[in-house]
Amino acid sequence: MKKKNAQSLSEALSDFFSENSVLRVKMAQQRVIRGWSELFGEGIARYTGNLYFNRDTLYVHLTSAVLRAELMMIKEELIKKLNEHAEMTVVHDIVFR
């Protein structure tokens, strides 16, 4: 027996995420963190320690000073790629440590 206001699970989840913008941003931030090694390769991921967000800033701990200097030079490109991967603007700045 179908109810009058029944909707599919995908529609219900879509409605849930559209109403909860904070949760949607948190999920996009997690996509950025999970996608770091996928986007930039195993070479960069090998020297990457901890990745985390504080507000709209992504903090990246690196074990190589040379890599840190190189990534700082292309920071704007990295931000653009990460935001495209997240499908929304969640990274406004990156701090390399």
Biopython code that builds the backbone (N, CA, C, O; Angstrom):
import numpy as np
from Bio.PDB.StructureBuilder import StructureBuilder

atoms = [
    (1, "MET", "N", (0.841, -1.168, 0.000)),
    (1, "MET", "CA", (0.000, 0.000, 0.000)),
    (1, "MET", "C", (0.898, 1.246, 0.000)),
    (1, "MET", "O", (1.756, 1.400, 0.869)),
    (2, "LYS", "N", (0.693, 2.115, -0.965)),
    (2, "LYS", "CA", (1.481, 3.331, -1.104)),
    (2, "LYS", "C", (0.808, 4.486, -0.404)),
    (2, "LYS", "O", (-0.410, 4.652, -0.457)),
    (3, "LYS", "N", (1.636, 5.283, 0.257)),
    (3, "LYS", "CA", (1.109, 6.480, 0.893)),
    (3, "LYS", "C", (1.093, 7.618, -0.107)),
    (3, "LYS", "O", (1.792, 7.579, -1.120)),
    (4, "LYS", "N", (0.296, 8.629, 0.180)),
    (4, "LYS", "CA", (0.155, 9.756, -0.729)),
    (4, "LYS", "C", (1.443, 10.567, -0.855)),
    (4, "LYS", "O", (1.775, 11.035, -1.944)),
    (5, "ASN", "N", (2.160, 10.734, 0.236)),
    (5, "ASN", "CA", (3.353, 11.567, 0.212)),
    (5, "ASN", "C", (4.638, 10.730, 0.157)),
    (5, "ASN", "O", (5.689, 11.188, 0.606)),
    (6, "ALA", "N", (4.567, 9.544, -0.374)),
    (6, "ALA", "CA", (5.743, 8.679, -0.462)),
    (6, "ALA", "C", (6.703, 9.225, -1.511)),
    (6, "ALA", "O", (6.291, 9.737, -2.552)),
    (7, "GLN", "N", (8.004, 9.104, -1.207)),
    (7, "GLN", "CA", (9.034, 9.512, -2.152)),
    (7, "GLN", "C", (10.181, 8.514, -2.088)),
    (7, "GLN", "O", (10.349, 7.792, -1.105)),
    (8, "SER", "N", (10.947, 8.494, -3.136)),
    (8, "SER", "CA", (12.049, 7.538, -3.180)),
    (8, "SER", "C", (13.125, 7.935, -2.174)),
    (8, "SER", "O", (13.161, 9.068, -1.693)),
    (9, "LEU", "N", (13.987, 6.990, -1.871)),
    (9, "LEU", "CA", (15.061, 7.235, -0.918)),
    (9, "LEU", "C", (16.004, 8.319, -1.424)),
    (9, "LEU", "O", (16.457, 9.156, -0.642)),
    (10, "SER", "N", (16.306, 8.318, -2.721)),
    (10, "SER", "CA", (17.205, 9.341, -3.272)),
    (10, "SER", "C", (16.589, 10.735, -3.151)),
    (10, "SER", "O", (17.301, 11.697, -2.865)),
    (11, "GLU", "N", (15.291, 10.856, -3.362)),
    (11, "GLU", "CA", (14.625, 12.143, -3.204)),
    (11, "GLU", "C", (14.635, 12.588, -1.747)),
    (11, "GLU", "O", (14.841, 13.766, -1.456)),
    (12, "ALA", "N", (14.414, 11.648, -0.836)),
    (12, "ALA", "CA", (14.413, 11.975, 0.591)),
    (12, "ALA", "C", (15.792, 12.440, 1.037)),
    (12, "ALA", "O", (15.915, 13.417, 1.776)),
    (13, "LEU", "N", (16.835, 11.736, 0.584)),
    (13, "LEU", "CA", (18.194, 12.147, 0.946)),
    (13, "LEU", "C", (18.549, 13.489, 0.332)),
    (13, "LEU", "O", (19.197, 14.311, 0.979)),
    (14, "SER", "N", (18.141, 13.720, -0.886)),
    (14, "SER", "CA", (18.392, 15.000, -1.545)),
    (14, "SER", "C", (17.727, 16.142, -0.780)),
    (14, "SER", "O", (18.332, 17.193, -0.569)),
    (15, "ASP", "N", (16.498, 15.931, -0.372)),
    (15, "ASP", "CA", (15.787, 16.935, 0.423)),
    (15, "ASP", "C", (16.487, 17.169, 1.759)),
    (15, "ASP", "O", (16.622, 18.308, 2.205)),
    (16, "PHE", "N", (16.928, 16.091, 2.391)),
    (16, "PHE", "CA", (17.595, 16.181, 3.686)),
    (16, "PHE", "C", (18.868, 17.021, 3.582)),
    (16, "PHE", "O", (19.097, 17.898, 4.414)),
    (17, "PHE", "N", (19.702, 16.759, 2.562)),
    (17, "PHE", "CA", (20.951, 17.496, 2.420)),
    (17, "PHE", "C", (20.728, 18.935, 1.967)),
    (17, "PHE", "O", (21.507, 19.815, 2.334)),
    (18, "SER", "N", (19.706, 19.192, 1.196)),
    (18, "SER", "CA", (19.447, 20.567, 0.775)),
    (18, "SER", "C", (18.963, 21.421, 1.947)),
    (18, "SER", "O", (19.192, 22.630, 1.972)),
    (19, "GLU", "N", (18.296, 20.796, 2.913)),
    (19, "GLU", "CA", (17.819, 21.523, 4.085)),
    (19, "GLU", "C", (18.914, 21.690, 5.141)),
    (19, "GLU", "O", (18.832, 22.601, 5.965)),
    (20, "ASN", "N", (19.927, 20.838, 5.132)),
    (20, "ASN", "CA", (20.996, 20.877, 6.134)),
    (20, "ASN", "C", (22.306, 21.311, 5.473)),
    (20, "ASN", "O", (23.135, 20.475, 5.112)),
    (21, "SER", "N", (22.482, 22.615, 5.320)),
    (21, "SER", "CA", (23.658, 23.130, 4.615)),
    (21, "SER", "C", (24.953, 22.863, 5.376)),
    (21, "SER", "O", (25.995, 22.670, 4.750)),
    (22, "VAL", "N", (24.917, 22.847, 6.690)),
    (22, "VAL", "CA", (26.125, 22.576, 7.473)),
    (22, "VAL", "C", (26.614, 21.157, 7.206)),
    (22, "VAL", "O", (27.813, 20.932, 7.041)),
    (23, "LEU", "N", (25.713, 20.228, 7.166)),
    (23, "LEU", "CA", (26.070, 18.841, 6.882)),
    (23, "LEU", "C", (26.598, 18.697, 5.451)),
    (23, "LEU", "O", (27.532, 17.935, 5.204)),
    (24, "ARG", "N", (26.005, 19.420, 4.530)),
    (24, "ARG", "CA", (26.458, 19.379, 3.137)),
    (24, "ARG", "C", (27.888, 19.907, 3.016)),
    (24, "ARG", "O", (28.688, 19.353, 2.262)),
    (25, "VAL", "N", (28.213, 20.965, 3.745)),
    (25, "VAL", "CA", (29.577, 21.518, 3.728)),
    (25, "VAL", "C", (30.550, 20.535, 4.360)),
    (25, "VAL", "O", (31.649, 20.340, 3.843)),
    (26, "LYS", "N", (30.168, 19.916, 5.464)),
    (26, "LYS", "CA", (31.041, 18.930, 6.118)),
    (26, "LYS", "C", (31.316, 17.743, 5.205)),
    (26, "LYS", "O", (32.433, 17.226, 5.174)),
    (27, "MET", "N", (30.319, 17.316, 4.473)),
    (27, "MET", "CA", (30.522, 16.192, 3.547)),
    (27, "MET", "C", (31.444, 16.605, 2.401)),
    (27, "MET", "O", (32.271, 15.809, 1.956)),
    (28, "ALA", "N", (31.310, 17.821, 1.927)),
    (28, "ALA", "CA", (32.194, 18.314, 0.860)),
    (28, "ALA", "C", (33.630, 18.425, 1.370)),
    (28, "ALA", "O", (34.574, 18.137, 0.634)),
    (29, "GLN", "N", (33.795, 18.838, 2.619)),
    (29, "GLN", "CA", (35.138, 18.905, 3.201)),
    (29, "GLN", "C", (35.753, 17.511, 3.292)),
    (29, "GLN", "O", (36.949, 17.347, 3.051)),
    (30, "GLN", "N", (34.963, 16.524, 3.632)),
    (30, "GLN", "CA", (35.470, 15.159, 3.687)),
    (30, "GLN", "C", (35.844, 14.649, 2.298)),
    (30, "GLN", "O", (36.805, 13.893, 2.154)),
    (31, "ARG", "N", (35.090, 15.057, 1.273)),
    (31, "ARG", "CA", (35.460, 14.691, -0.101)),
    (31, "ARG", "C", (36.814, 15.279, -0.468)),
    (31, "ARG", "O", (37.603, 14.633, -1.158)),
    (32, "VAL", "N", (37.089, 16.494, -0.015)),
    (32, "VAL", "CA", (38.384, 17.126, -0.272)),
    (32, "VAL", "C", (39.496, 16.338, 0.396)),
    (32, "VAL", "O", (40.518, 16.056, -0.229)),
    (33, "ILE", "N", (39.309, 15.984, 1.651)),
    (33, "ILE", "CA", (40.348, 15.259, 2.399)),
    (33, "ILE", "C", (40.583, 13.879, 1.800)),
    (33, "ILE", "O", (41.730, 13.459, 1.643)),
    (34, "ARG", "N", (39.508, 13.171, 1.465)),
    (34, "ARG", "CA", (39.662, 11.844, 0.857)),
    (34, "ARG", "C", (40.250, 11.923, -0.545)),
    (34, "ARG", "O", (40.953, 11.009, -0.975)),
    (35, "GLY", "N", (39.970, 13.005, -1.258)),
    (35, "GLY", "CA", (40.422, 13.131, -2.628)),
    (35, "GLY", "C", (41.822, 13.695, -2.795)),
    (35, "GLY", "O", (42.317, 13.775, -3.919)),
    (36, "TRP", "N", (42.470, 14.088, -1.708)),
    (36, "TRP", "CA", (43.803, 14.700, -1.783)),
    (36, "TRP", "C", (44.789, 13.809, -2.540)),
    (36, "TRP", "O", (45.406, 14.253, -3.509)),
    (37, "SER", "N", (44.938, 12.577, -2.112)),
    (37, "SER", "CA", (45.916, 11.694, -2.767)),
    (37, "SER", "C", (45.445, 11.291, -4.165)),
    (37, "SER", "O", (46.267, 11.073, -5.055)),
    (38, "GLU", "N", (44.152, 11.191, -4.359)),
    (38, "GLU", "CA", (43.608, 10.848, -5.679)),
    (38, "GLU", "C", (43.883, 11.966, -6.680)),
    (38, "GLU", "O", (44.234, 11.697, -7.829)),
    (39, "LEU", "N", (43.728, 13.208, -6.254)),
    (39, "LEU", "CA", (43.915, 14.342, -7.150)),
    (39, "LEU", "C", (45.383, 14.635, -7.447)),
    (39, "LEU", "O", (45.735, 14.967, -8.579)),
    (40, "PHE", "N", (46.232, 14.514, -6.438)),
    (40, "PHE", "CA", (47.610, 14.964, -6.585)),
    (40, "PHE", "C", (48.624, 13.833, -6.643)),
    (40, "PHE", "O", (49.824, 14.083, -6.756)),
    (41, "GLY", "N", (48.165, 12.618, -6.570)),
    (41, "GLY", "CA", (49.047, 11.483, -6.795)),
    (41, "GLY", "C", (49.711, 10.944, -5.547)),
    (41, "GLY", "O", (49.716, 11.568, -4.486)),
    (42, "GLU", "N", (50.268, 9.762, -5.718)),
    (42, "GLU", "CA", (50.898, 9.060, -4.607)),
    (42, "GLU", "C", (52.181, 9.758, -4.151)),
    (42, "GLU", "O", (52.542, 9.685, -2.976)),
    (43, "GLY", "N", (52.864, 10.428, -5.068)),
    (43, "GLY", "CA", (54.108, 11.121, -4.714)),
    (43, "GLY", "C", (53.895, 12.192, -3.667)),
    (43, "GLY", "O", (54.664, 12.290, -2.710)),
    (44, "ILE", "N", (52.856, 12.999, -3.840)),
    (44, "ILE", "CA", (52.546, 14.041, -2.857)),
    (44, "ILE", "C", (51.932, 13.427, -1.606)),
    (44, "ILE", "O", (52.220, 13.868, -0.493)),
    (45, "ALA", "N", (51.090, 12.416, -1.779)),
    (45, "ALA", "CA", (50.442, 11.777, -0.634)),
    (45, "ALA", "C", (51.455, 11.126, 0.302)),
    (45, "ALA", "O", (51.227, 11.045, 1.509)),
    (46, "ARG", "N", (52.562, 10.667, -0.249)),
    (46, "ARG", "CA", (53.595, 10.027, 0.568)),
    (46, "ARG", "C", (54.202, 11.005, 1.577)),
    (46, "ARG", "O", (54.597, 10.603, 2.672)),
    (47, "TYR", "N", (54.277, 12.280, 1.214)),
    (47, "TYR", "CA", (54.860, 13.296, 2.094)),
    (47, "TYR", "C", (53.810, 14.077, 2.870)),
    (47, "TYR", "O", (54.139, 15.024, 3.584)),
    (48, "THR", "N", (52.559, 13.686, 2.734)),
    (48, "THR", "CA", (51.469, 14.365, 3.426)),
    (48, "THR", "C", (51.144, 13.640, 4.722)),
    (48, "THR", "O", (50.943, 12.425, 4.742)),
    (49, "GLY", "N", (51.098, 14.405, 5.794)),
    (49, "GLY", "CA", (50.729, 13.841, 7.084)),
    (49, "GLY", "C", (49.248, 14.047, 7.342)),
    (49, "GLY", "O", (48.405, 13.371, 6.752)),
    (50, "ASN", "N", (48.946, 14.959, 8.202)),
    (50, "ASN", "CA", (47.583, 15.218, 8.635)),
    (50, "ASN", "C", (46.928, 16.275, 7.740)),
    (50, "ASN", "O", (47.555, 17.277, 7.395)),
    (51, "LEU", "N", (45.693, 16.051, 7.378)),
    (51, "LEU", "CA", (44.866, 17.016, 6.638)),
    (51, "LEU", "C", (43.629, 17.303, 7.469)),
    (51, "LEU", "O", (42.944, 16.380, 7.909)),
    (52, "TYR", "N", (43.340, 18.580, 7.688)),
    (52, "TYR", "CA", (42.117, 18.911, 8.419)),
    (52, "TYR", "C", (41.662, 20.320, 8.073)),
    (52, "TYR", "O", (42.441, 21.139, 7.587)),
    (53, "PHE", "N", (40.387, 20.588, 8.333)),
    (53, "PHE", "CA", (39.800, 21.898, 8.105)),
    (53, "PHE", "C", (39.629, 22.629, 9.420)),
    (53, "PHE", "O", (39.281, 22.034, 10.440)),
    (54, "ASN", "N", (39.876, 23.920, 9.382)),
    (54, "ASN", "CA", (39.503, 24.815, 10.464)),
    (54, "ASN", "C", (38.830, 26.000, 9.792)),
    (54, "ASN", "O", (39.484, 26.817, 9.144)),
    (55, "ARG", "N", (37.542, 26.081, 9.950)),
    (55, "ARG", "CA", (36.692, 27.027, 9.227)),
    (55, "ARG", "C", (36.801, 26.732, 7.740)),
    (55, "ARG", "O", (36.504, 25.610, 7.329)),
    (56, "ASP", "N", (37.205, 27.671, 6.929)),
    (56, "ASP", "CA", (37.291, 27.428, 5.484)),
    (56, "ASP", "C", (38.722, 27.228, 5.018)),
    (56, "ASP", "O", (39.007, 27.320, 3.824)),
    (57, "THR", "N", (39.613, 26.958, 5.941)),
    (57, "THR", "CA", (41.032, 26.792, 5.619)),
    (57, "THR", "C", (41.425, 25.332, 5.764)),
    (57, "THR", "O", (41.121, 24.693, 6.771)),
    (58, "LEU", "N", (42.101, 24.811, 4.753)),
    (58, "LEU", "CA", (42.611, 23.449, 4.784)),
    (58, "LEU", "C", (44.046, 23.485, 5.285)),
    (58, "LEU", "O", (44.886, 24.183, 4.717)),
    (59, "TYR", "N", (44.332, 22.741, 6.340)),
    (59, "TYR", "CA", (45.679, 22.647, 6.887)),
    (59, "TYR", "C", (46.286, 21.329, 6.435)),
    (59, "TYR", "O", (45.692, 20.264, 6.604)),
    (60, "VAL", "N", (47.487, 21.420, 5.852)),
    (60, "VAL", "CA", (48.172, 20.251, 5.306)),
    (60, "VAL", "C", (49.545, 20.158, 5.958)),
    (60, "VAL", "O", (50.364, 21.068, 5.826)),
    (61, "HIS", "N", (49.793, 19.067, 6.657)),
    (61, "HIS", "CA", (51.099, 18.831, 7.258)),
    (61, "HIS", "C", (51.947, 18.042, 6.273)),
    (61, "HIS", "O", (51.566, 16.957, 5.831)),
    (62, "LEU", "N", (53.104, 18.605, 5.936)),
    (62, "LEU", "CA", (54.005, 17.976, 4.973)),
    (62, "LEU", "C", (55.335, 17.652, 5.646)),
    (62, "LEU", "O", (55.787, 18.368, 6.540)),
    (63, "THR", "N", (55.953, 16.552, 5.198)),
    (63, "THR", "CA", (57.235, 16.149, 5.760)),
    (63, "THR", "C", (58.406, 16.595, 4.897)),
    (63, "THR", "O", (59.556, 16.325, 5.243)),
    (64, "SER", "N", (58.146, 17.262, 3.795)),
    (64, "SER", "CA", (59.192, 17.713, 2.889)),
    (64, "SER", "C", (59.113, 19.227, 2.707)),
    (64, "SER", "O", (58.097, 19.754, 2.254)),
    (65, "ALA", "N", (60.191, 19.916, 3.063)),
    (65, "ALA", "CA", (60.230, 21.373, 2.906)),
    (65, "ALA", "C", (60.241, 21.773, 1.432)),
    (65, "ALA", "O", (59.677, 22.800, 1.056)),
    (66, "VAL", "N", (60.883, 20.960, 0.608)),
    (66, "VAL", "CA", (60.930, 21.246, -0.830)),
    (66, "VAL", "C", (59.530, 21.163, -1.432)),
    (66, "VAL", "O", (59.123, 22.038, -2.195)),
    (67, "LEU", "N", (58.803, 20.116, -1.088)),
    (67, "LEU", "CA", (57.434, 19.964, -1.583)),
    (67, "LEU", "C", (56.557, 21.102, -1.071)),
    (67, "LEU", "O", (55.717, 21.615, -1.810)),
    (68, "ARG", "N", (56.742, 21.497, 0.172)),
    (68, "ARG", "CA", (55.967, 22.595, 0.750)),
    (68, "ARG", "C", (56.178, 23.870, -0.073)),
    (68, "ARG", "O", (55.214, 24.575, -0.372)),
    (69, "ALA", "N", (57.407, 24.167, -0.436)),
    (69, "ALA", "CA", (57.701, 25.362, -1.228)),
    (69, "ALA", "C", (57.064, 25.281, -2.614)),
    (69, "ALA", "O", (56.528, 26.269, -3.116)),
    (70, "GLU", "N", (57.125, 24.115, -3.218)),
    (70, "GLU", "CA", (56.528, 23.948, -4.545)),
    (70, "GLU", "C", (55.013, 24.091, -4.506)),
    (70, "GLU", "O", (54.423, 24.727, -5.379)),
    (71, "LEU", "N", (54.386, 23.502, -3.495)),
    (71, "LEU", "CA", (52.928, 23.584, -3.389)),
    (71, "LEU", "C", (52.462, 25.003, -3.068)),
    (71, "LEU", "O", (51.381, 25.414, -3.490)),
    (72, "MET", "N", (53.267, 25.742, -2.332)),
    (72, "MET", "CA", (52.897, 27.130, -2.021)),
    (72, "MET", "C", (52.862, 27.985, -3.282)),
    (72, "MET", "O", (52.082, 28.933, -3.369)),
    (73, "MET", "N", (53.702, 27.655, -4.256)),
    (73, "MET", "CA", (53.724, 28.419, -5.503)),
    (73, "MET", "C", (52.476, 28.169, -6.356)),
    (73, "MET", "O", (52.087, 29.031, -7.143)),
    (74, "ILE", "N", (51.855, 27.012, -6.210)),
    (74, "ILE", "CA", (50.665, 26.690, -7.024)),
    (74, "ILE", "C", (49.409, 26.559, -6.159)),
    (74, "ILE", "O", (48.480, 25.823, -6.492)),
    (75, "LYS", "N", (49.404, 27.283, -5.052)),
    (75, "LYS", "CA", (48.306, 27.164, -4.087)),
    (75, "LYS", "C", (46.940, 27.480, -4.707)),
    (75, "LYS", "O", (45.969, 26.776, -4.428)),
    (76, "GLU", "N", (46.846, 28.509, -5.530)),
    (76, "GLU", "CA", (45.561, 28.875, -6.139)),
    (76, "GLU", "C", (45.029, 27.764, -7.043)),
    (76, "GLU", "O", (43.826, 27.501, -7.062)),
    (77, "GLU", "N", (45.907, 27.122, -7.780)),
    (77, "GLU", "CA", (45.491, 26.003, -8.632)),
    (77, "GLU", "C", (44.997, 24.829, -7.787)),
    (77, "GLU", "O", (44.020, 24.166, -8.136)),
    (78, "LEU", "N", (45.682, 24.583, -6.678)),
    (78, "LEU", "CA", (45.263, 23.499, -5.782)),
    (78, "LEU", "C", (43.873, 23.769, -5.219)),
    (78, "LEU", "O", (43.031, 22.873, -5.172)),
    (79, "ILE", "N", (43.639, 24.995, -4.798)),
    (79, "ILE", "CA", (42.335, 25.367, -4.241)),
    (79, "ILE", "C", (41.241, 25.159, -5.286)),
    (79, "ILE", "O", (40.170, 24.637, -4.976)),
    (80, "LYS", "N", (41.512, 25.568, -6.514)),
    (80, "LYS", "CA", (40.527, 25.406, -7.588)),
    (80, "LYS", "C", (40.215, 23.934, -7.834)),
    (80, "LYS", "O", (39.048, 23.561, -7.956)),
    (81, "LYS", "N", (41.255, 23.089, -7.910)),
    (81, "LYS", "CA", (41.041, 21.655, -8.140)),
    (81, "LYS", "C", (40.273, 21.007, -6.993)),
    (81, "LYS", "O", (39.376, 20.196, -7.222)),
    (82, "LEU", "N", (40.623, 21.360, -5.768)),
    (82, "LEU", "CA", (39.950, 20.771, -4.608)),
    (82, "LEU", "C", (38.475, 21.169, -4.558)),
    (82, "LEU", "O", (37.619, 20.341, -4.249)),
    (83, "ASN", "N", (38.179, 22.421, -4.858)),
    (83, "ASN", "CA", (36.785, 22.866, -4.858)),
    (83, "ASN", "C", (35.985, 22.203, -5.974)),
    (83, "ASN", "O", (34.807, 21.895, -5.792)),
    (84, "GLU", "N", (36.610, 21.982, -7.121)),
    (84, "GLU", "CA", (35.926, 21.269, -8.199)),
    (84, "GLU", "C", (35.640, 19.833, -7.784)),
    (84, "GLU", "O", (34.575, 19.296, -8.087)),
    (85, "HIS", "N", (36.581, 19.215, -7.096)),
    (85, "HIS", "CA", (36.386, 17.840, -6.636)),
    (85, "HIS", "C", (35.269, 17.768, -5.594)),
    (85, "HIS", "O", (34.504, 16.803, -5.566)),
    (86, "ALA", "N", (35.177, 18.780, -4.745)),
    (86, "ALA", "CA", (34.144, 18.809, -3.701)),
    (86, "ALA", "C", (32.782, 19.203, -4.246)),
    (86, "ALA", "O", (31.770, 19.042, -3.566)),
    (87, "GLU", "N", (32.750, 19.720, -5.473)),
    (87, "GLU", "CA", (31.520, 20.160, -6.131)),
    (87, "GLU", "C", (30.882, 21.370, -5.463)),
    (87, "GLU", "O", (29.702, 21.650, -5.674)),
    (88, "MET", "N", (31.661, 22.088, -4.657)),
    (88, "MET", "CA", (31.230, 23.350, -4.068)),
    (88, "MET", "C", (32.459, 24.033, -3.473)),
    (88, "MET", "O", (33.489, 23.389, -3.272)),
    (89, "THR", "N", (32.360, 25.302, -3.196)),
    (89, "THR", "CA", (33.495, 26.049, -2.663)),
    (89, "THR", "C", (33.576, 25.843, -1.154)),
    (89, "THR", "O", (32.793, 26.411, -0.392)),
    (90, "VAL", "N", (34.538, 25.019, -0.738)),
    (90, "VAL", "CA", (34.746, 24.783, 0.686)),
    (90, "VAL", "C", (36.154, 25.166, 1.117)),
    (90, "VAL", "O", (36.391, 25.403, 2.301)),
    (91, "VAL", "N", (37.090, 25.232, 0.177)),
    (91, "VAL", "CA", (38.470, 25.597, 0.490)),
    (91, "VAL", "C", (38.689, 27.034, 0.036)),
    (91, "VAL", "O", (38.643, 27.333, -1.158)),
    (92, "HIS", "N", (38.929, 27.926, 1.006)),
    (92, "HIS", "CA", (39.225, 29.316, 0.666)),
    (92, "HIS", "C", (40.712, 29.605, 0.782)),
    (92, "HIS", "O", (41.217, 30.541, 0.160)),
    (93, "ASP", "N", (41.412, 28.808, 1.573)),
    (93, "ASP", "CA", (42.851, 28.975, 1.746)),
    (93, "ASP", "C", (43.455, 27.645, 2.153)),
    (93, "ASP", "O", (42.772, 26.784, 2.708)),
    (94, "ILE", "N", (44.745, 27.483, 1.871)),
    (94, "ILE", "CA", (45.480, 26.296, 2.303)),
    (94, "ILE", "C", (46.701, 26.762, 3.078)),
    (94, "ILE", "O", (47.422, 27.659, 2.641)),
    (95, "VAL", "N", (46.925, 26.152, 4.218)),
    (95, "VAL", "CA", (48.119, 26.424, 5.024)),
    (95, "VAL", "C", (48.950, 25.146, 5.033)),
    (95, "VAL", "O", (48.487, 24.082, 5.444)),
    (96, "PHE", "N", (50.187, 25.282, 4.569)),
    (96, "PHE", "CA", (51.106, 24.138, 4.557)),
    (96, "PHE", "C", (52.002, 24.249, 5.783)),
    (96, "PHE", "O", (52.586, 25.302, 6.038)),
    (97, "ARG", "N", (52.108, 23.171, 6.534)),
    (97, "ARG", "CA", (52.930, 23.135, 7.739)),
    (97, "ARG", "C", (53.936, 22.023, 7.650)),
    (97, "ARG", "O", (54.726, 21.830, 8.574)),
]
sb = StructureBuilder()
sb.init_structure("model")
sb.init_model(0)
sb.init_chain("A")
sb.init_seg("    ")
for serial, (resi, resn, name, xyz) in enumerate(atoms, 1):
    if name == "N":
        sb.init_residue(resn, " ", resi, " ")
    sb.init_atom(name, np.array(xyz, "f"), 0.0, 1.0, " ", f" {name:<3s}", serial, name[0])
structure = sb.get_structure()
